[in-house]
Amino acid sequence: MVNKFSLGIFLDIFNEDRNNLQNRINFIKSIPNLGHIEIWSEFDLSPDTIDWLKDQLYGYQIIVHGPFTGLCLVSGHKLIRQASINIFKKFIDQAISLDAKLITIHTGKYPTYFDSQIATKLFSQNFQELISYANNKIILTTENMPNKHGAQNDFPVLTELINISKLLPDINYTFDVGHCLENGEDYFEFIKNNKNRIKNIHIHNAVKNGKSHYGLQLPGDLDVKKFIIFLNEIDYQGFLTVEVLNNNDKVESIKLIQN
């Protein structure tokens, strides 16, 4: 069976050190038959570096994972929410300059003195502002997260994504299967019901209430063969991005999916 989805991996960008970037791009190019690269950018790239990247990555489709360190659209502080919106707008512009097909935007964590209903309303309002700013030049998605609680609560899990969609009927998703495994969520029905909203899937191995973001070839809760067969059965034609941390795990995970 030939997979209809595009298979890709991450390129993380935290600065404009071209020697370092070149080495990591060369590693990506050494992996055969990749369709796309997901750039996780936490750096305000210069126009010259953007042009250089486009040249280096010619032949791959580009998608972007927006910055999330320190940013929050559901903060209890209005100034932080507004600053996050302004930064996301800058990175939407960057993604458009990279000719990216989509950009994933995390919601951030909400404070324990909120509840998920308040977080849902705040996120929906702020995300709508970003959708309007993008003005159909790029697809915006948001991502489901692990269900971790404390002084700040991770957000959203799958049921909260459904609540968000009631306020934002046209919202699109980056679906993270590893986060569902961490939460012990039954995700197959969610994917079936939201296939048209899901534009990108992050795939990594994980264990319920435990470790995540490691290779698909290693023991874990993800049945890789079942999952890939399922994606083909529902005719998923979006992006599937391997999100593991170790280079050897990246290579072995790609091989496993391709085979």
Phi and psi in degrees as GROMACS dihedral restraints (atoms count N, CA, C in turn):
[ dihedral_restraints ]
;  ai    aj    ak    al  type     phi  dphi    fc
    3     4     5     6     1   -89.4    20    10
    4     5     6     7     1   126.1    20    10
    6     7     8     9     1   -67.9    20    10
    7     8     9    10     1   136.0    20    10
    9    10    11    12     1   -93.8    20    10
   10    11    12    13     1   -12.6    20    10
   12    13    14    15     1   -83.7    20    10
   13    14    15    16     1   161.2    20    10
   15    16    17    18     1   -88.4    20    10
   16    17    18    19     1   130.6    20    10
   18    19    20    21     1  -102.9    20    10
   19    20    21    22     1   131.9    20    10
   21    22    23    24     1  -151.7    20    10
   22    23    24    25     1   177.7    20    10
   24    25    26    27     1  -136.1    20    10
   25    26    27    28     1   175.8    20    10
   27    28    29    30     1   -87.9    20    10
   28    29    30    31     1   148.5    20    10
   30    31    32    33     1  -123.7    20    10
   31    32    33    34     1   111.4    20    10
   33    34    35    36     1   -88.5    20    10
   34    35    36    37     1   132.5    20    10
   36    37    38    39     1  -126.3    20    10
   37    38    39    40     1   114.9    20    10
   39    40    41    42     1  -118.4    20    10
   40    41    42    43     1    -4.5    20    10
   42    43    44    45     1  -164.2    20    10
   43    44    45    46     1  -175.3    20    10
   45    46    47    48     1  -110.1    20    10
   46    47    48    49     1    31.3    20    10
   48    49    50    51     1   -72.7    20    10
   49    50    51    52     1    98.9    20    10
   51    52    53    54     1   -69.1    20    10
   52    53    54    55     1   -29.7    20    10
   54    55    56    57     1   -63.4    20    10
   55    56    57    58     1   -45.1    20    10
   57    58    59    60     1   -64.8    20    10
   58    59    60    61     1   -44.9    20    10
   60    61    62    63     1   -61.4    20    10
   61    62    63    64     1   -41.4    20    10
   63    64    65    66     1   -62.0    20    10
   64    65    66    67     1   -41.8    20    10
   66    67    68    69     1   -61.3    20    10
   67    68    69    70     1   -41.9    20    10
   69    70    71    72     1   -74.5    20    10
   70    71    72    73     1   -32.1    20    10
   72    73    74    75     1   -67.6    20    10
   73    74    75    76     1   -40.0    20    10
   75    76    77    78     1   -61.2    20    10
   76    77    78    79     1   -38.6    20    10
   78    79    80    81     1   -61.3    20    10
   79    80    81    82     1   -45.4    20    10
   81    82    83    84     1   -60.4    20    10
   82    83    84    85     1   -43.2    20    10
   84    85    86    87     1   -66.1    20    10
   85    86    87    88     1   -19.8    20    10
   87    88    89    90     1   -76.4    20    10
   88    89    90    91     1   -12.4    20    10
   90    91    92    93     1   -93.8    20    10
   91    92    93    94     1   118.8    20    10
   93    94    95    96     1   -74.7    20    10
   94    95    96    97     1   151.5    20    10
   96    97    98    99     1    66.3    20    10
   97    98    99   100     1    32.1    20    10
   99   100   101   102     1   -85.4    20    10
  100   101   102   103     1   140.5    20    10
  102   103   104   105     1   -96.4    20    10
  103   104   105   106     1   -26.9    20    10
  105   106   107   108     1  -150.6    20    10
  106   107   108   109     1   166.8    20    10
  108   109   110   111     1  -128.1    20    10
  109   110   111   112     1   132.7    20    10
  111   112   113   114     1  -101.2    20    10
  112   113   114   115     1   112.0    20    10
  114   115   116   117     1   -87.3    20    10
  115   116   117   118     1   117.9    20    10
  117   118   119   120     1   -94.2    20    10
  118   119   120   121     1   107.8    20    10
  120   121   122   123     1  -110.3    20    10
  121   122   123   124     1   124.3    20    10
  123   124   125   126     1  -117.4    20    10
  124   125   126   127     1    20.3    20    10
  126   127   128   129     1  -134.0    20    10
  127   128   129   130     1   140.8    20    10
  129   130   131   132     1   -78.9    20    10
  130   131   132   133     1    92.6    20    10
  132   133   134   135     1   -73.4    20    10
  133   134   135   136     1   142.2    20    10
  135   136   137   138     1   -74.2    20    10
  136   137   138   139     1   155.7    20    10
  138   139   140   141     1   -55.8    20    10
  139   140   141   142     1   -35.6    20    10
  141   142   143   144     1   -65.9    20    10
  142   143   144   145     1   -41.6    20    10
  144   145   146   147     1   -68.5    20    10
  145   146   147   148     1   -37.0    20    10
  147   148   149   150     1   -60.7    20    10
  148   149   150   151     1   -44.8    20    10
  150   151   152   153     1   -62.8    20    10
  151   152   153   154     1   -40.3    20    10
  153   154   155   156     1   -62.7    20    10
  154   155   156   157     1   -43.6    20    10
  156   157   158   159     1   -62.9    20    10
  157   158   159   160     1   -43.3    20    10
  159   160   161   162     1   -60.3    20    10
  160   161   162   163     1   -38.0    20    10
  162   163   164   165     1   -68.2    20    10
  163   164   165   166     1   -44.2    20    10
  165   166   167   168     1   -66.5    20    10
  166   167   168   169     1   -32.2    20    10
  168   169   170   171     1  -102.1    20    10
  169   170   171   172     1    16.1    20    10
  171   172   173   174     1   -57.4    20    10
  172   173   174   175     1   135.1    20    10
  174   175   176   177     1   102.0    20    10
  175   176   177   178     1   -17.9    20    10
  177   178   179   180     1  -101.2    20    10
  178   179   180   181     1   144.3    20    10
  180   181   182   183     1   -72.5    20    10
  181   182   183   184     1   145.4    20    10
  183   184   185   186     1  -115.2    20    10
  184   185   186   187     1   130.9    20    10
  186   187   188   189     1  -125.8    20    10
  187   188   189   190     1   163.5    20    10
  189   190   191   192     1  -128.8    20    10
  190   191   192   193     1   137.3    20    10
  192   193   194   195     1  -103.0    20    10
  193   194   195   196     1   114.7    20    10
  195   196   197   198     1   -66.7    20    10
  196   197   198   199     1   167.4    20    10
  198   199   200   201     1   -66.0    20    10
  199   200   201   202     1   150.7    20    10
  201   202   203   204     1  -141.5    20    10
  202   203   204   205     1   -10.1    20    10
  204   205   206   207     1   -69.0    20    10
  205   206   207   208     1   116.6    20    10
  207   208   209   210     1    84.2    20    10
  208   209   210   211     1    -4.0    20    10
  210   211   212   213     1  -101.1    20    10
  211   212   213   214     1   150.9    20    10
  213   214   215   216     1  -162.0    20    10
  214   215   216   217     1   123.6    20    10
  216   217   218   219     1   -91.6    20    10
  217   218   219   220     1    -3.6    20    10
  219   220   221   222     1  -126.4    20    10
  220   221   222   223     1    25.0    20    10
  222   223   224   225     1   -63.2    20    10
  223   224   225   226     1   154.8    20    10
  225   226   227   228     1   -75.8    20    10
  226   227   228   229     1    -5.5    20    10
  228   229   230   231     1  -110.5    20    10
  229   230   231   232     1   120.1    20    10
  231   232   233   234     1   -59.1    20    10
  232   233   234   235     1   -38.5    20    10
  234   235   236   237     1   -62.6    20    10
  235   236   237   238     1   -37.6    20    10
  237   238   239   240     1   -69.2    20    10
  238   239   240   241     1   -41.0    20    10
  240   241   242   243     1   -60.6    20    10
  241   242   243   244     1   -44.7    20    10
  243   244   245   246     1   -68.2    20    10
  244   245   246   247     1   -40.9    20    10
  246   247   248   249     1   -62.2    20    10
  247   248   249   250     1   -39.1    20    10
  249   250   251   252     1   -64.6    20    10
  250   251   252   253     1   -42.5    20    10
  252   253   254   255     1   -58.3    20    10
  253   254   255   256     1   -45.7    20    10
  255   256   257   258     1   -63.6    20    10
  256   257   258   259     1   -40.8    20    10
  258   259   260   261     1   -67.6    20    10
  259   260   261   262     1   -42.7    20    10
  261   262   263   264     1   -60.4    20    10
  262   263   264   265     1   -38.1    20    10
  264   265   266   267     1   -60.6    20    10
  265   266   267   268     1   -41.6    20    10
  267   268   269   270     1   -62.6    20    10
  268   269   270   271     1   -38.9    20    10
  270   271   272   273     1   -79.9    20    10
  271   272   273   274     1   -24.3    20    10
  273   274   275   276     1   -62.9    20    10
  274   275   276   277     1   -44.0    20    10
  276   277   278   279     1   -59.7    20    10
  277   278   279   280     1   -42.1    20    10
  279   280   281   282     1   -62.0    20    10
  280   281   282   283     1   -43.9    20    10
  282   283   284   285     1   -63.5    20    10
  283   284   285   286     1   -40.6    20    10
  285   286   287   288     1   -62.6    20    10
  286   287   288   289     1   -40.8    20    10
  288   289   290   291     1   -64.0    20    10
  289   290   291   292     1   -28.4    20    10
  291   292   293   294     1   -82.2    20    10
  292   293   294   295     1     1.2    20    10
  294   295   296   297     1    61.4    20    10
  295   296   297   298     1    33.0    20    10
  297   298   299   300     1   -72.0    20    10
  298   299   300   301     1   149.5    20    10
  300   301   302   303     1   -81.2    20    10
  301   302   303   304     1   -32.0    20    10
  303   304   305   306     1  -155.3    20    10
  304   305   306   307     1   163.7    20    10
  306   307   308   309     1  -134.6    20    10
  307   308   309   310     1   131.6    20    10
  309   310   311   312     1   -92.2    20    10
  310   311   312   313     1   132.6    20    10
  312   313   314   315     1  -123.8    20    10
  313   314   315   316     1   118.1    20    10
  315   316   317   318     1   -73.3    20    10
  316   317   318   319     1   149.3    20    10
  318   319   320   321     1   -74.7    20    10
  319   320   321   322     1   -33.6    20    10
  321   322   323   324     1    90.2    20    10
  322   323   324   325     1  -179.8    20    10
  324   325   326   327     1  -103.4    20    10
  325   326   327   328     1   142.2    20    10
  327   328   329   330     1  -101.3    20    10
  328   329   330   331     1   150.1    20    10
  330   331   332   333     1   -71.1    20    10
  331   332   333   334     1   154.0    20    10
  333   334   335   336     1   -63.9    20    10
  334   335   336   337     1   -20.1    20    10
  336   337   338   339     1   -82.6    20    10
  337   338   339   340     1    -2.5    20    10
  339   340   341   342     1   -91.7    20    10
  340   341   342   343     1   179.1    20    10
  342   343   344   345     1  -129.7    20    10
  343   344   345   346     1   174.9    20    10
  345   346   347   348     1   -66.0    20    10
  346   347   348   349     1   -25.2    20    10
  348   349   350   351     1   -67.7    20    10
  349   350   351   352     1   -41.7    20    10
  351   352   353   354     1   -64.2    20    10
  352   353   354   355     1   -43.9    20    10
  354   355   356   357     1   -61.5    20    10
  355   356   357   358     1   -40.2    20    10
  357   358   359   360     1   -61.7    20    10
  358   359   360   361     1   -45.0    20    10
  360   361   362   363     1   -65.6    20    10
  361   362   363   364     1   -46.0    20    10
  363   364   365   366     1   -62.1    20    10
  364   365   366   367     1   -47.5    20    10
  366   367   368   369     1   -61.4    20    10
  367   368   369   370     1   -44.7    20    10
  369   370   371   372     1   -60.3    20    10
  370   371   372   373     1   -42.1    20    10
  372   373   374   375     1   -63.6    20    10
  373   374   375   376     1   -46.5    20    10
  375   376   377   378     1   -72.5    20    10
  376   377   378   379     1   -37.3    20    10
  378   379   380   381     1   -68.1    20    10
  379   380   381   382     1   -36.2    20    10
  381   382   383   384     1   -61.4    20    10
  382   383   384   385     1   -38.2    20    10
  384   385   386   387     1   -61.5    20    10
  385   386   387   388     1   -39.0    20    10
  387   388   389   390     1   -70.9    20    10
  388   389   390   391     1   -38.0    20    10
  390   391   392   393     1   -61.0    20    10
  391   392   393   394     1   -44.9    20    10
  393   394   395   396     1   -63.1    20    10
  394   395   396   397     1   -38.8    20    10
  396   397   398   399     1   -64.3    20    10
  397   398   399   400     1   -40.9    20    10
  399   400   401   402     1   -64.8    20    10
  400   401   402   403     1   -29.8    20    10
  402   403   404   405     1    54.6    20    10
  403   404   405   406     1    42.6    20    10
  405   406   407   408     1    66.0    20    10
  406   407   408   409     1    13.3    20    10
  408   409   410   411     1   -82.8    20    10
  409   410   411   412     1   -18.6    20    10
  411   412   413   414     1  -158.0    20    10
  412   413   414   415     1   150.6    20    10
  414   415   416   417     1   -81.7    20    10
  415   416   417   418     1   132.4    20    10
  417   418   419   420     1  -103.6    20    10
  418   419   420   421     1   134.7    20    10
  420   421   422   423     1  -127.5    20    10
  421   422   423   424     1   160.8    20    10
  423   424   425   426     1  -126.2    20    10
  424   425   426   427     1   163.1    20    10
  426   427   428   429     1  -121.1    20    10
  427   428   429   430     1   140.0    20    10
  429   430   431   432     1   -71.3    20    10
  430   431   432   433     1   149.3    20    10
  432   433   434   435     1  -127.0    20    10
  433   434   435   436     1   165.0    20    10
  435   436   437   438     1   -63.8    20    10
  436   437   438   439     1   152.7    20    10
  438   439   440   441     1   -92.5    20    10
  439   440   441   442     1    75.5    20    10
  441   442   443   444     1  -112.1    20    10
  442   443   444   445     1   136.0    20    10
  444   445   446   447     1  -125.5    20    10
  445   446   447   448     1   152.7    20    10
  447   448   449   450     1   179.3    20    10
  448   449   450   451     1  -140.9    20    10
  450   451   452   453     1   -63.3    20    10
  451   452   453   454     1   -29.5    20    10
  453   454   455   456     1  -125.9    20    10
  454   455   456   457     1   145.3    20    10
  456   457   458   459     1  -112.5    20    10
  457   458   459   460     1   130.7    20    10
  459   460   461   462     1   -64.1    20    10
  460   461   462   463     1   152.2    20    10
  462   463   464   465     1  -163.8    20    10
  463   464   465   466     1   137.2    20    10
  465   466   467   468     1  -106.8    20    10
  466   467   468   469     1   157.1    20    10
  468   469   470   471     1   -88.2    20    10
  469   470   471   472     1   179.9    20    10
  471   472   473   474     1   -59.9    20    10
  472   473   474   475     1   -43.1    20    10
  474   475   476   477     1   -64.6    20    10
  475   476   477   478     1   -31.9    20    10
  477   478   479   480     1   -74.1    20    10
  478   479   480   481     1   -31.4    20    10
  480   481   482   483     1   -60.7    20    10
  481   482   483   484     1   -40.1    20    10
  483   484   485   486     1   -63.0    20    10
  484   485   486   487     1   -40.7    20    10
  486   487   488   489     1   -65.2    20    10
  487   488   489   490     1   -38.0    20    10
  489   490   491   492     1   -62.4    20    10
  490   491   492   493     1   -39.9    20    10
  492   493   494   495     1   -65.4    20    10
  493   494   495   496     1   -21.8    20    10
  495   496   497   498     1   -71.3    20    10
  496   497   498   499     1   -29.0    20    10
  498   499   500   501     1   -92.0    20    10
  499   500   501   502     1   -26.3    20    10
  501   502   503   504     1  -126.0    20    10
  502   503   504   505     1    81.1    20    10
  504   505   506   507     1   -59.3    20    10
  505   506   507   508     1   -24.2    20    10
  507   508   509   510     1   -99.3    20    10
  508   509   510   511     1    13.7    20    10
  510   511   512   513     1   -67.0    20    10
  511   512   513   514     1   146.9    20    10
  513   514   515   516     1  -116.4    20    10
  514   515   516   517     1   158.2    20    10
  516   517   518   519     1  -121.5    20    10
  517   518   519   520     1   147.9    20    10
  519   520   521   522     1  -102.4    20    10
  520   521   522   523     1   116.1    20    10
  522   523   524   525     1   -96.7    20    10
  523   524   525   526     1   124.9    20    10
  525   526   527   528     1  -106.8    20    10
  526   527   528   529     1   107.5    20    10
  528   529   530   531     1   -70.1    20    10
  529   530   531   532     1   -33.2    20    10
  531   532   533   534     1   -63.8    20    10
  532   533   534   535     1   -37.8    20    10
  534   535   536   537     1   -64.6    20    10
  535   536   537   538     1   -36.0    20    10
  537   538   539   540     1   -65.0    20    10
  538   539   540   541     1   -40.1    20    10
  540   541   542   543     1   -62.3    20    10
  541   542   543   544     1   -42.0    20    10
  543   544   545   546     1   -58.9    20    10
  544   545   546   547     1   -37.7    20    10
  546   547   548   549     1   -84.9    20    10
  547   548   549   550     1   -13.0    20    10
  549   550   551   552     1    71.1    20    10
  550   551   552   553     1    29.3    20    10
  552   553   554   555     1   -84.9    20    10
  553   554   555   556     1   145.0    20    10
  555   556   557   558     1   -85.2    20    10
  556   557   558   559     1   104.6    20    10
  558   559   560   561     1  -100.9    20    10
  559   560   561   562     1   -12.5    20    10
  561   562   563   564     1   -63.6    20    10
  562   563   564   565     1   -43.7    20    10
  564   565   566   567     1   -66.0    20    10
  565   566   567   568     1   -38.2    20    10
  567   568   569   570     1   -60.9    20    10
  568   569   570   571     1   -44.2    20    10
  570   571   572   573     1   -63.3    20    10
  571   572   573   574     1   -44.2    20    10
  573   574   575   576     1   -57.3    20    10
  574   575   576   577     1   -46.1    20    10
  576   577   578   579     1   -74.6    20    10
  577   578   579   580     1   -19.2    20    10
  579   580   581   582     1  -123.6    20    10
  580   581   582   583     1    24.1    20    10
  582   583   584   585     1   -55.1    20    10
  583   584   585   586     1   -39.1    20    10
  585   586   587   588     1   -74.7    20    10
  586   587   588   589     1   -20.7    20    10
  588   589   590   591     1   -84.2    20    10
  589   590   591   592     1   -26.9    20    10
  591   592   593   594     1   -82.1    20    10
  592   593   594   595     1   112.5    20    10
  594   595   596   597     1  -102.7    20    10
  595   596   597   598     1   -20.8    20    10
  597   598   599   600     1  -147.8    20    10
  598   599   600   601     1   143.2    20    10
  600   601   602   603     1  -125.4    20    10
  601   602   603   604     1   128.7    20    10
  603   604   605   606     1   -93.6    20    10
  604   605   606   607     1   126.1    20    10
  606   607   608   609     1  -120.0    20    10
  607   608   609   610     1   127.9    20    10
  609   610   611   612     1  -158.6    20    10
  610   611   612   613     1   159.1    20    10
  612   613   614   615     1   -81.3    20    10
  613   614   615   616     1   153.8    20    10
  615   616   617   618     1  -161.4    20    10
  616   617   618   619     1   165.7    20    10
  618   619   620   621     1  -128.8    20    10
  619   620   621   622     1   138.8    20    10
  621   622   623   624     1   -54.4    20    10
  622   623   624   625     1   127.7    20    10
  624   625   626   627     1    59.8    20    10
  625   626   627   628     1    24.1    20    10
  627   628   629   630     1  -142.8    20    10
  628   629   630   631     1  -141.9    20    10
  630   631   632   633     1   -69.9    20    10
  631   632   633   634     1   151.7    20    10
  633   634   635   636     1  -149.0    20    10
  634   635   636   637     1   177.8    20    10
  636   637   638   639     1    61.3    20    10
  637   638   639   640     1    39.8    20    10
  639   640   641   642     1  -125.1    20    10
  640   641   642   643     1   174.2    20    10
  642   643   644   645     1   -60.6    20    10
  643   644   645   646     1   146.0    20    10
  645   646   647   648     1   -68.7    20    10
  646   647   648   649     1   -22.6    20    10
  648   649   650   651     1   -80.7    20    10
  649   650   651   652     1    -9.1    20    10
  651   652   653   654     1   -93.2    20    10
  652   653   654   655     1   158.0    20    10
  654   655   656   657     1   -59.7    20    10
  655   656   657   658     1   134.9    20    10
  657   658   659   660     1  -174.2    20    10
  658   659   660   661     1  -171.7    20    10
  660   661   662   663     1   -89.7    20    10
  661   662   663   664     1    -3.8    20    10
  663   664   665   666     1   -90.5    20    10
  664   665   666   667     1   121.9    20    10
  666   667   668   669     1   -87.2    20    10
  667   668   669   670     1    95.2    20    10
  669   670   671   672     1   -62.6    20    10
  670   671   672   673     1   -46.6    20    10
  672   673   674   675     1   -60.1    20    10
  673   674   675   676     1   -45.9    20    10
  675   676   677   678     1   -60.9    20    10
  676   677   678   679     1   -40.9    20    10
  678   679   680   681     1   -68.5    20    10
  679   680   681   682     1   -43.9    20    10
  681   682   683   684     1   -66.4    20    10
  682   683   684   685     1   -41.2    20    10
  684   685   686   687     1   -60.2    20    10
  685   686   687   688     1   -41.8    20    10
  687   688   689   690     1   -60.8    20    10
  688   689   690   691     1   -45.0    20    10
  690   691   692   693     1   -60.2    20    10
  691   692   693   694     1   -39.2    20    10
  693   694   695   696     1   -72.0    20    10
  694   695   696   697     1   -35.5    20    10
  696   697   698   699     1   -64.0    20    10
  697   698   699   700     1   -34.9    20    10
  699   700   701   702     1   -91.5    20    10
  700   701   702   703     1     5.0    20    10
  702   703   704   705     1    63.5    20    10
  703   704   705   706     1    43.1    20    10
  705   706   707   708     1   -70.5    20    10
  706   707   708   709     1   125.9    20    10
  708   709   710   711     1  -124.8    20    10
  709   710   711   712     1    19.4    20    10
  711   712   713   714     1   -88.4    20    10
  712   713   714   715     1  -150.9    20    10
  714   715   716   717     1   -97.2    20    10
  715   716   717   718     1   140.4    20    10
  717   718   719   720     1  -124.4    20    10
  718   719   720   721     1   111.5    20    10
  720   721   722   723     1  -112.8    20    10
  721   722   723   724     1   121.7    20    10
  723   724   725   726     1   -72.3    20    10
  724   725   726   727     1   122.9    20    10
  726   727   728   729     1  -120.0    20    10
  727   728   729   730     1    70.6    20    10
  729   730   731   732     1  -119.6    20    10
  730   731   732   733     1   161.9    20    10
  732   733   734   735     1   -97.3    20    10
  733   734   735   736     1   -31.5    20    10
  735   736   737   738     1   -92.4    20    10
  736   737   738   739     1   136.1    20    10
  738   739   740   741     1   -60.5    20    10
  739   740   741   742     1   -41.1    20    10
  741   742   743   744     1   -63.7    20    10
  742   743   744   745     1   -39.5    20    10
  744   745   746   747     1   -63.7    20    10
  745   746   747   748     1   -36.2    20    10
  747   748   749   750     1   -60.6    20    10
  748   749   750   751     1   -48.2    20    10
  750   751   752   753     1   -62.1    20    10
  751   752   753   754     1   -47.6    20    10
  753   754   755   756     1   -67.2    20    10
  754   755   756   757     1   -35.9    20    10
  756   757   758   759     1   -65.4    20    10
  757   758   759   760     1   -43.2    20    10
  759   760   761   762     1   -61.6    20    10
  760   761   762   763     1   -45.3    20    10
  762   763   764   765     1   -58.7    20    10
  763   764   765   766     1   -43.5    20    10
  765   766   767   768     1   -62.0    20    10
  766   767   768   769     1   -43.0    20    10
  768   769   770   771     1   -68.1    20    10
  769   770   771   772     1   -43.1    20    10
  771   772   773   774     1   -65.9    20    10
  772   773   774   775     1   -28.9    20    10
